[in-house]
Amino acid sequence: MRTTTRRRTARRSHHPSVTCDAQGRWHWLCPCGAGAFGGSGPTDWHWIVTAALVHEGATPGE
């Protein structure tokens, strides 16, 4: 029996980017359209980074 492998060429990547806007608020956005906004404190930065990592881990690719 011969096994064939197919290569996926149309994978959607989920690599969110965390940025800070001009008002000092943190947010993350993903090429798939998901995202979240937070405040300007260090706790908000930690929450935003954690949320982006959870999104990336929950949806590694399609």
N, C-alpha and C positions, 0 to 999 in steps of 0.2 A: 504494500500500500504506500502510496506517495502522498506526502503532506505538502500542500502549497501554502505559501504565506502571501498575504496581501499587504501592500504598503499603503498606509493612509496618507493621502496628499492634502486633504482639506481639513486639517485639524485646527480647531479654534483654540488659541492659547489663552489662558487666564493668568495674566501677570499684572496684578494691580500696581499702580504707582501711588505712593504717598507723597503729597506735596503740601506746602503752606501758602496760603494766598496773601494778598497785600495787607489784609486786616489781621493777620496772624492766626487765622483759623486753619486747622488741619483737616484734610480730606483725602480720601482715596478713591480712585477711579480705575475701572477695568475696561479693556477693549470690548468686552461682551456687553457693556452698558450698565453694569452694576457699580455701586459706589455708596459712600456715606460721608457725612460732614460732621465735624466736631467743633469744639471750642479752641481756645488758644493756650490752655494750661498744659503742664506736663502729663497730667492724668489723661487728658484728651488725646495727646500724642500717642500715649501707650495704648489706649483703646483703639485708635484708628489703625495703628500698625498691627495689632492683634486681629482686628476684624479683616484687614486685607490678607493676612496670612491664613486665616480660617477660610476665607473665600477661595483662595488659591488651592488650599488643600482639599476642599470639598468638591471642587470642580477642576480637576487637573487637566482636562482636555476632552474634547468631544470628537 
